[in-house]
Amino acid sequence: MPFGQLPVLIIDGSQRVAQTGAIVRYLGRALKLNGWDSLMEAYVDMFTETINGIFDKLPLHESDSTIKEKQMEEVWTNSVCPILDKIEAKYKLLGAKFLFGNNLTFADLAFMQMAFSIELFRPDSMEKYPALKALQKKVAERPNIQAWLDERPKTPF
Ligand SMILES: N[C@@H](CCC(=O)N[C@@H](CS)C(=O)NCC(=O)O)C(=O)O
């Protein structure tokens, strides 16, 4: 591990890249999931960083369930909803298949993962955002993604 932290992406069995953002951007470029020009790359990146910022706020490490629930309500109301309100409105206005048009980007993947994480804490939360809930489902149902969701280790917080 380059800096003693996960995640680490191992490329060709030997090269090691740490830091979520560096890994996501590297894979985004390699798999063409990063937007079609440099401005779109910046927007895809901006959405992904914002979405990942939500994940960082979730009370993942709190062991007392009462405190955890209280913290989650606070995070949901004050940090998550204001962002999802904006994303839902923009996504509806665009009327496209994915967050940035009709091609999947890593912003869609980051969104799907974050929505599942929120639902671990508040199971029906995403029902408040019908367009984004439909997007979450659409991304999760892509065959390769569905296969990974089914086989990946279950790690509830
Ligand atoms: N900024 C880093 C944070 C990585 C991080 O906090 N990793 C945790 C696991 S999710 C870790 O390895 N913690 C052990 C440690 O820091 O010693 C990233 O986004 O990749």
The ligand as an ORCA input file, in Angstrom:
! r2SCAN-3c Opt
* xyz 0 1
  N      -8.465      9.972      1.162
  C      -8.382      8.514      1.142
  C      -8.914      8.007      2.471
  C      -8.664      6.516      2.584
  C      -9.086      5.932      3.930
  O      -9.478      6.650      4.879
  N      -8.996      4.601      3.998
  C      -9.337      3.869      5.201
  C     -10.231      2.690      4.866
  S     -11.686      3.215      4.048
  C      -8.062      3.265      5.789
  O      -7.299      2.643      5.080
  N      -7.874      3.436      7.095
  C      -6.788      2.834      7.794
  C      -5.749      3.836      8.194
  O      -5.860      5.016      7.841
  O      -4.795      3.409      8.878
  C      -9.187      7.959     -0.045
  O     -10.186      8.587     -0.423
  O      -8.819      6.925     -0.598
*
